[in-house]
């Protein structure tokens, strides 16, 4: 039956248990700061697909929304890395929408590489304020890093 076996006929892997990703669950207000503007978004983080992916559903608070995204994060035990698939209203496509990440303490760093350079998203959990900071940086054509935006997640 479809869905009862994984790749190569293996049984379904156990659900992901990750204490840091768990802190991304719930309802969030997101204050987004870009170089020349600000935006307010809301998001919901929840485990989906048998607790194998953390899905963050993000949308602009203005009506009609100018931005929306679905972000899926998982952990690959075999490769010991996190995987993020960021799909948004700007229609990102493979491989640009797929990034890989590592964890260090309360920080997850995801990296995407494409023909235009490198994009890095650093999610950091701040337990003292119960907030997340997401710093998105990218390289320019000369390889220099610049901040694209900084998102501050606070509980809704």
C-alpha positions as CSV (number, residue, x, y, z in Angstrom):
1,X,0.0,0.0,0.0
2,X,1.3,3.5,-0.8
3,X,2.7,5.3,2.2
4,X,3.5,2.2,4.2
5,X,7.0,1.8,3.0
6,X,9.8,4.3,2.5
7,X,12.6,4.4,0.0
8,X,13.9,1.0,-0.9
9,X,11.1,-0.8,0.9
10,X,12.1,0.3,4.4
11,X,9.4,1.0,7.0
12,X,8.6,4.6,7.8
13,X,11.3,6.3,9.9
14,X,10.4,7.4,13.4
15,X,9.1,10.9,13.9
16,X,11.6,13.7,14.3
17,X,12.3,14.7,17.9
18,X,14.2,18.0,17.9
19,X,14.1,20.3,20.9
20,X,15.2,23.4,18.9
21,X,12.7,22.9,16.0
22,X,10.0,22.3,18.6
23,X,10.5,25.9,19.8
24,X,9.4,27.1,16.3
25,X,5.9,25.6,16.8
26,X,3.0,27.8,17.6
27,X,1.7,31.2,16.4
28,X,4.1,34.0,15.7
29,X,4.2,37.7,14.8
30,X,7.1,38.5,12.6
31,X,8.6,41.9,12.3
32,X,10.6,42.0,9.0
33,X,13.3,44.7,8.5
34,X,14.8,45.2,5.0
35,X,17.3,47.8,3.9
36,X,14.6,50.2,2.7
37,X,11.4,49.0,4.2
38,X,9.6,47.1,7.0
39,X,6.8,44.5,6.9
40,X,4.7,42.6,9.4
41,X,3.9,39.0,8.9
42,X,2.2,36.3,10.9
43,X,3.2,32.6,11.0
44,X,2.1,29.3,12.3
45,X,4.7,26.6,12.9
46,X,3.4,23.0,13.2
47,X,4.6,19.4,12.7
48,X,3.1,17.7,9.6
49,X,3.5,14.5,7.6
50,X,3.7,12.2,10.6
51,X,6.0,14.6,12.5
52,X,8.7,14.4,9.8
53,X,8.5,18.1,8.8
54,X,8.1,21.3,10.7
55,X,6.0,23.5,8.4
56,X,6.0,27.3,8.9
57,X,3.1,29.0,7.1
58,X,3.9,32.7,6.8
59,X,1.8,35.5,5.4
60,X,1.7,39.3,5.2
61,X,-0.8,41.0,7.5
62,X,-1.9,43.5,5.0
63,X,-5.0,42.8,2.8
64,X,-4.5,41.6,0.2
65,X,-1.2,40.0,1.3
66,X,1.8,40.9,-0.8
67,X,3.8,37.9,0.5
68,X,3.2,34.3,1.6
69,X,5.5,31.4,2.1
70,X,5.4,27.7,3.1
71,X,8.6,26.6,4.7
72,X,9.3,22.9,5.4
73,X,12.2,21.9,7.7
74,X,13.3,18.4,8.4
75,X,16.4,16.5,9.7
76,X,18.2,13.9,7.7
77,X,19.7,11.4,10.2
78,X,21.9,9.7,7.5
79,X,23.6,12.9,6.4
80,X,23.4,14.5,9.8
81,X,22.0,17.8,8.4
82,X,18.8,19.8,8.3
83,X,17.0,20.4,5.1
84,X,14.8,23.4,4.4
85,X,12.4,23.9,1.4
86,X,11.3,27.5,1.1
87,X,8.4,28.0,-1.3
88,X,7.0,31.5,-1.5
89,X,4.9,33.9,-3.6
90,X,8.0,34.7,-5.7
91,X,7.8,31.1,-7.1
92,X,11.2,29.9,-6.0
93,X,12.1,26.7,-7.8
94,X,14.6,23.9,-7.3
95,X,17.4,23.9,-6.6
96,X,17.2,27.5,-5.4
97,X,14.4,26.7,-2.9
98,X,16.2,23.9,-1.2
99,X,18.8,24.6,1.4
100,X,20.9,22.6,3.8
101,X,21.7,23.4,7.4
102,X,23.6,22.7,10.5
103,X,22.9,23.3,14.2
104,X,25.2,24.8,16.8
105,X,23.5,25.2,20.2
106,X,20.4,27.4,19.7
107,X,21.3,28.3,16.1
108,X,20.4,26.7,12.8
109,X,22.3,27.9,9.7
110,X,20.8,27.1,6.3
111,X,22.7,27.7,3.1
112,X,21.3,27.8,-0.5
113,X,23.6,27.9,-3.5
114,X,22.6,28.9,-7.0
115,X,23.9,30.5,-10.2
116,X,23.6,34.0,-8.5
117,X,25.7,33.1,-5.4
118,X,25.0,32.0,-1.9
119,X,22.1,32.8,0.4
120,X,22.3,32.1,4.1
121,X,19.5,32.1,6.7
122,X,20.6,32.0,10.4
123,X,17.7,31.1,12.8
124,X,18.7,31.8,16.4
125,X,16.5,31.0,19.4
126,X,16.7,33.5,22.3
127,X,15.3,31.8,25.4
128,X,15.6,34.8,27.6
129,X,13.1,36.7,25.4
130,X,11.2,33.7,24.0
131,X,11.9,35.0,20.5
132,X,13.6,33.9,17.3
133,X,15.8,36.1,15.1
134,X,16.1,35.0,11.4
135,X,19.0,36.8,9.6
136,X,18.9,36.4,5.9
137,X,22.2,37.3,4.1
138,X,23.3,36.9,0.5
139,X,26.4,37.3,-1.6
140,X,26.5,39.8,-4.5
141,X,28.2,39.1,-7.9
142,X,31.6,39.9,-6.3
143,X,31.0,37.4,-3.4
144,X,30.5,40.1,-0.8
145,X,27.9,39.5,1.9
146,X,25.0,41.8,2.5
147,X,21.9,41.5,4.8
148,X,18.7,40.9,2.9
149,X,16.4,41.1,5.9
150,X,16.2,40.5,9.6
151,X,13.0,38.8,11.0
152,X,12.1,38.9,14.6
153,X,9.6,36.2,15.7
154,X,7.5,36.9,18.8
155,X,4.7,34.7,20.1
156,X,1.2,35.8,18.9
